């Protein structure tokens, strides 16, 4: 029997902090429907991700993939920068 290839989870979010060395904080937002009232609400969560080359800036839209735990709070890795932030 061949093993089924395990799909890694991916997230897309906006960088809210890059002050740490080789780490970023990403705000991930998702829209969910309220079970009783049917109104769509925006729920958000912050995750810490590994940024090996320190290439992300605040405001960038990035794609993350799940990885083994790198530290106490980091279990995600930067895959790519989807959209760069406007520098003013």
NUBA-394217 format. One record per residue (C-alpha): residue number from 1; x, y, z. Coordinates in pm, 1 decimal. Layout:
# NUBA-394217
NODE / seq / X / Y / Z
NODE / NUM / X / Y / Z
...
END
This chain:
# NUBA-394217
NODE / seq / X / Y / Z
NODE / 1 / 0.0 / 0.0 / 0.0
NODE / 2 / 120.6 / 345.3 / -81.3
NODE / 3 / 104.8 / 610.6 / 183.6
NODE / 4 / -135.5 / 895.1 / 124.8
NODE / 5 / 54.6 / 1220.8 / 96.2
NODE / 6 / -36.4 / 1444.2 / 389.5
NODE / 7 / -157.9 / 1787.9 / 284.6
NODE / 8 / -8.6 / 2073.0 / 481.7
NODE / 9 / -238.2 / 2350.3 / 596.5
NODE / 10 / -185.9 / 2691.8 / 443.4
NODE / 11 / -293.5 / 3035.1 / 563.0
NODE / 12 / -304.4 / 3377.5 / 402.6
NODE / 13 / -280.4 / 3691.8 / 611.4
NODE / 14 / -135.4 / 4037.2 / 665.1
NODE / 15 / 193.6 / 4100.2 / 848.6
NODE / 16 / 136.1 / 4313.2 / 1158.8
NODE / 17 / 484.2 / 4290.4 / 1315.2
NODE / 18 / 835.3 / 4210.9 / 1194.0
NODE / 19 / 1034.6 / 4337.8 / 1491.8
NODE / 20 / 1167.4 / 3994.3 / 1586.6
NODE / 21 / 1470.4 / 3835.8 / 1421.9
NODE / 22 / 1363.2 / 3580.9 / 1156.4
NODE / 23 / 1002.8 / 3595.1 / 1280.0
NODE / 24 / 683.8 / 3771.8 / 1179.3
NODE / 25 / 338.3 / 3805.6 / 1330.0
NODE / 26 / 56.3 / 3752.6 / 1081.3
NODE / 27 / -309.5 / 3847.1 / 1128.7
NODE / 28 / -532.7 / 3585.1 / 964.9
NODE / 29 / -896.1 / 3685.5 / 910.9
NODE / 30 / -1183.6 / 3455.2 / 816.7
NODE / 31 / -1555.3 / 3510.4 / 767.7
NODE / 32 / -1796.3 / 3277.2 / 946.3
NODE / 33 / -2172.9 / 3266.4 / 955.0
NODE / 34 / -2341.8 / 3304.8 / 1293.3
NODE / 35 / -2522.2 / 2977.1 / 1375.6
NODE / 36 / -2847.6 / 3140.9 / 1491.4
NODE / 37 / -2873.9 / 3480.6 / 1326.4
NODE / 38 / -2705.3 / 3405.0 / 995.0
NODE / 39 / -2497.1 / 3721.9 / 996.4
NODE / 40 / -2143.2 / 3691.3 / 863.9
NODE / 41 / -1877.7 / 3791.9 / 1115.1
NODE / 42 / -1504.8 / 3842.1 / 1074.5
NODE / 43 / -1297.3 / 3634.6 / 1313.2
NODE / 44 / -924.7 / 3686.0 / 1336.6
NODE / 45 / -623.3 / 3518.8 / 1490.6
NODE / 46 / -255.9 / 3602.9 / 1509.7
NODE / 47 / 10.9 / 3345.1 / 1432.2
NODE / 48 / 387.6 / 3365.3 / 1452.1
NODE / 49 / 577.0 / 3249.5 / 1144.7
NODE / 50 / 939.7 / 3183.1 / 1053.5
NODE / 51 / 1088.2 / 3432.0 / 804.3
NODE / 52 / 1438.9 / 3302.6 / 736.0
NODE / 53 / 1562.2 / 3597.6 / 525.7
NODE / 54 / 1382.9 / 3880.2 / 713.1
NODE / 55 / 1220.0 / 3986.9 / 386.1
NODE / 56 / 868.6 / 4076.0 / 509.1
NODE / 57 / 753.3 / 4424.1 / 601.7
NODE / 58 / 448.4 / 4538.6 / 796.1
NODE / 59 / 143.2 / 4539.4 / 568.8
NODE / 60 / 257.9 / 4265.0 / 330.5
NODE / 61 / 8.8 / 3993.3 / 239.4
NODE / 62 / 182.2 / 3658.1 / 283.1
NODE / 63 / 116.7 / 3287.7 / 244.5
NODE / 64 / 214.8 / 3051.4 / 527.7
NODE / 65 / 240.6 / 2675.5 / 559.1
NODE / 66 / 228.2 / 2462.2 / 869.4
NODE / 67 / 555.3 / 2310.9 / 988.2
NODE / 68 / 696.0 / 2135.0 / 1287.5
NODE / 69 / 729.9 / 2358.4 / 1594.7
NODE / 70 / 1029.7 / 2589.1 / 1559.6
NODE / 71 / 993.8 / 2754.2 / 1899.7
NODE / 72 / 737.0 / 2783.4 / 2177.5
NODE / 73 / 500.7 / 2993.3 / 1964.1
NODE / 74 / 619.3 / 2937.6 / 1604.3
NODE / 75 / 477.0 / 2648.8 / 1402.7
NODE / 76 / 433.1 / 2818.9 / 1062.6
NODE / 77 / 676.4 / 2903.9 / 782.1
NODE / 78 / 668.5 / 3178.1 / 522.4
NODE / 79 / 598.9 / 3039.3 / 173.8
NODE / 80 / 573.5 / 3353.9 / -34.9
NODE / 81 / 490.0 / 3722.4 / -29.5
NODE / 82 / 170.2 / 3765.3 / -230.1
NODE / 83 / 147.4 / 4145.0 / -217.1
NODE / 84 / 397.8 / 4404.4 / -100.2
NODE / 85 / 286.1 / 4691.0 / 121.3
NODE / 86 / 290.6 / 5044.3 / -12.1
NODE / 87 / 585.5 / 5235.9 / 131.0
NODE / 88 / 501.3 / 5598.9 / 198.6
END
